[in-house]
């Protein structure tokens, strides 16, 4: 149904050959290893691209070993709080945290201070 709505709106169905931005939202934090070959092939394709590469939450294929094949992004938008796994990525990757509306009481339950999100509800993680 969503595809038909997009087509009715005028979306083209051709596959582009040039990308300015590549967004990785393949698997996120729930990924399981080993990754299927078709996912690894997409990671390889993206990594060869000159496009700006952005990952949602955790780069696809990243398991804490920076020598393994993963989506080698320029920026990450992670949700709610930084994941410990992200600290194992190269420092050159910019990490941003998005506020998804988690109440302060949840942070307090885990003995954490609520994150100081800005007016755009985005916080840049400084490592």
C-alpha positions in Angstrom: 0.0 0.0 0.0 2.9 2.4 0.8 4.5 1.6 -2.5 1.3 2.5 -4.4 1.0 5.7 -2.5 4.6 6.7 -3.4 3.9 5.8 -7.1 0.7 7.8 -7.0 2.7 10.7 -5.7 5.1 10.5 -8.6 8.1 8.6 -7.1 10.4 7.1 -9.8 11.0 3.4 -9.6 14.4 3.4 -11.3 17.5 2.5 -9.3 19.9 5.4 -9.0 23.5 5.0 -10.0 24.9 8.0 -8.1 24.2 8.8 -4.5 24.9 12.0 -2.5 23.8 10.5 0.8 23.7 6.8 1.8 21.6 6.0 4.8 22.2 2.8 6.6 19.1 1.6 8.5 19.4 -2.0 7.4 19.5 -3.7 10.8 20.4 -1.4 13.6 21.0 -2.5 17.2 19.2 -5.9 16.8 21.5 -7.3 14.1 22.6 -10.9 14.3 25.9 -12.3 12.9 27.0 -13.5 10.5 25.3 -11.1 8.2 23.8 -12.4 5.0 25.9 -12.0 1.8 23.5 -9.6 0.2 23.8 -7.2 3.2 27.6 -7.5 3.2 27.5 -6.7 -0.6 25.5 -3.5 0.1 28.0 -2.5 2.8 30.8 -3.0 0.3 28.9 -0.9 -2.3 28.3 1.9 0.2 31.9 1.9 1.5 33.2 2.4 -2.1 30.8 5.3 -2.6 31.9 9.0 -2.2 28.5 9.8 -0.8 28.0 11.0 2.8 27.2 7.9 4.8 24.9 8.0 7.8 24.0 5.1 10.1 20.9 4.8 12.2 21.8 3.6 15.8 24.7 1.1 15.0 26.4 0.7 11.7 25.3 -2.4 9.9 27.9 -5.2 10.4 29.7 -3.5 13.3 30.3 -5.9 16.2 33.0 -4.0 18.1 35.8 -5.3 15.8 36.8 -2.4 13.5 38.6 -4.9 11.2 35.4 -6.7 10.3 33.4 -5.6 7.3 30.8 -3.0 8.3 29.0 0.1 6.9 31.8 2.6 7.3 29.8 5.7 8.0 30.7 9.4 8.4 28.0 10.1 11.0 25.7 8.1 13.3 22.3 9.1 14.6 21.7 6.9 17.6 18.5 6.8 19.6 17.9 7.8 23.2 21.4 7.3 24.6 24.9 6.4 23.3 25.5 2.6 23.0 28.8 1.4 24.5 29.6 -0.4 21.2 29.8 3.0 19.5 32.9 4.0 21.5 34.8 1.3 19.7 34.3 3.0 16.4 37.0 5.3 14.9 37.0 8.8 16.4 36.5 10.3 13.0 32.9 9.2 13.0 30.5 11.9 14.3 27.9 10.6 16.7 24.6 12.3 17.4 22.0 11.2 19.9 18.3 11.8 19.2 15.8 12.4 21.9 12.9 9.9 21.4 10.9 11.1 24.4 12.2 8.8 27.1 10.9 10.2 30.5 13.5 11.4 33.0 12.3 8.8 35.4 13.6 6.0 33.2 17.1 7.5 33.2 16.9 7.9 37.0 15.9 4.2 37.4 19.2 3.2 35.7 21.0 5.8 37.8 21.8 8.0 34.8 21.4 11.7 34.4 18.9 12.7 31.6 20.8 13.9 28.6 20.9 17.6 28.0 19.2 17.7 24.5 19.2 21.0 22.7 16.1 22.6 21.2 16.3 20.3 18.1 16.3 17.2 20.4 19.7 16.3 19.0 22.9 16.0 21.0 26.4 15.6 19.6 28.5 13.1 21.4 32.0 14.3 22.1 34.5 11.5 22.6 
